[in-house]
Amino acid sequence: MLADGLCVRGEKGQETKVTRKQCGAFEVGRAKMLAIAAGDRLLMRGREETQGFINGDFKQVARVDPETDEVILTDGRHLPAAFKAWTYGHALTAYRAQGSTAEESLLVLGEVAARSLMRRQFYVGNTRYRGAHRIYVSRRKEILARLEAPAAGRELATEFIERRQLTQAEFVSRRRPPRMLVNLRLAMWAAADEWRRIRETIRERIDL
């Protein structure tokens, strides 16, 4: 990092300076050949003014013209040949998946998760589906250790219940608080049960 730009090094070790004015002249990414076909889902990783693409858009391929290699999308737009800021959109990070729901899902926990997985991310990744759900783990011990570790910051309802070691009888008060508070407490208790179920499920599936 320089005061007015960046110092970058190429594959052969040569170095050069990229100034602030030059930042808009290129895209940041890794060039790679990707085969696509009708039905593929694509994730836009940059802006494209002529077609109105923005970073984070998902598009589905309707067909690929074998003669011109033109990619037609299901919304009638096409993928410009000069636009390179896109990749496959079949997988999402847990952060990106928040608020979305799928019929079926696969949760993949690998090297990155072994270094940075948090309980909140794990909870989101295991609650985005209506039907079938599978968990694939490549580093079992590291993943389980991260899930056992307390998360920094604001507690989840499940963490609050575990820390206080509350029973259901203690958690749902015998007094008659406002109806909203009763519903909130019941929801928190249900979340705690779901979290316990998820932890038991992942342990069972990892042991297979």
N, C-alpha and C positions, 0 to 999 in steps of 0.2 A: 504494500500500500504506500503510495506516494502522496504528497500534499495536493497535487493536481491531477492524479490519475492512478494507474496501476502499472506495475512491472510484471510482465508475463514471460513465461519460459516455454519454448516449443518442445516438440518431441526429441529433437536433436540437441537440446541444451541451449539453443540460441535465445537471447533475451531481447525484449523490446518494450517500449513504453506505450501505453494506451492512455491518451489524454481524455479529459471529461468531454471535450467536443466530439471525440470519435465514438463515444459510447452508443450513439444512436445509429451508427453505420453498420452494426452487426448484431446477430442474435447469439445469446449464450446457450450453449447446448452441446450435445455430442452427436455428430453425424452418424447415421446408421441406416442401412437399407431395410425397409419394412414391407413385407408382402401384405396386401390387403385384398379383400374380396367382399362380395355382397353379404350384408349382415354384420360386418365388423363394426365395432363401436370405436370411435376415435375421440381423443381428448385434445382440445386445442390448447397450446401452451404459449400463445402470443396473439397479437391483434392482427387482423387482416381487414382493411377498410372496404375493399370492393365487395366482399361477401358478408361483411358485418360480423366476423368472428372476433371473440374476445377471449382472453385467457380464462380457462376453466370451462368453456363450452364443451358439451358432449354432442357428437354428431354420429349418425349411423349411415353406413355406405349402402346405397340402393343398388348400384351397379358400376362396373368398370368397363369402359369402352376398350375392347382389345386392340382396335386399330390406332386410336389416338392416345390411349392410356389416360383418358379423362375420367376422373372420379366423380360420380354423381351421388349426391346425398339424398336421403329420404325427404328432406324439406325442400327439394328442388334446387338447392344451391350446388355449386361444384367446388372441388378442392383445387385451387390454383397451383400449377406446376411449380411456380417460383416460391410458394409458401411452404416453408420447411418446419415451422414451429408446431408440430403435432406429434402424437404418439398413440399407441394403443390405449383405449379407454375401458378395457375389460376389468381392470383392478383399480381399487381406490385405497388411499390411506384411511386410517380410522378417523383422522381429523376431517378429511374431506367427506366421509360417509355420514357424518352427523346430520340428522334430520331426514335421511333417505331410508327407503325400505325396499328390499328385494324379495322375490319369491324364494330363491335359493342363494346360499352364500358359502364361500370358502374363506376361512381366516388362515393366513399364512404367517407364521412367526419364525423368522430366521435370524440371521446374523445381526441385522439392525435392531430387531426387537430385543435380542439378548443384551444389547448395550443401552437401550433407551426406553423400553416398554414401561408404561405406567398403568396403574389399575384403571384409571378413567378411560384410557385408550382401549384397554382390554374389554371393559364393559361395553363401550360403544361398538367395538368390532363384533361382539357376541349378541347384539340386540338389534341388528339391522335386517332381520329376515322374518318371513311368515312361515315358510315351509322347512325344507331340509337345510342343515347346517353342518359343516365339517371343519375341524381344526387340524392344521398340519404344523408340526413343530420340528425344527431341526436341531435345536440346542436345548434339550429338556431341562437340564439342571439350572442353566442360566435363566431361562424363562421363569421357572417356578420360583427361583430366588428373588427375581424382580417383583413377582406378584405377591410374595410374602412380605416384601419391604414396605414400610409405611410411605405413603405419598406425601410430598411437601405441599403446603398450601391448604386451601379450604378442604375440609373433610367431606367425603361422601356420606350419605345417610347410613350406608352399610358399615362404614368405618366408625361412625359415631356409636352405633349400636354395639359393635364389637368392643370398642374401647370401654364403654360403660357396662358391658356384660349384662345388657338388659334382657329380661325374659319378655314374652309376649304379654303376660299379665301385667308386668310393670310398665311396659311401653304404652299400652292402651289403658289410660287412666280410668278408674272406676267413677271419677267425677263426671259431670255432664258439661264439658267444655263446648264452645261453639261447634256447629256441625262441620265447618271447614277444617277446624283443627283436628277433629276426629278423622276426617278423610285423609288429611295430610299424614297423620300418624299411621293410619292403616297402609297408606301408600309406601311410607318409609319401611314399614315392617315387611311388606311384599317385596320391596327392592332388596332388603336384606336376605330374604329367603331365596330370591333369584340369584343373588351373588353367590350364596353358598352352593346352590345347585350348579352354577357355571363352574365353580372351582372343582366340585366333585366330578363333573363331566370331563373337564380337561385332564384331570388326573387319570381317570379311567381310560380315556382315549390315548393318552401318551403311553400308558402301561401296555397297550395292545401291541 
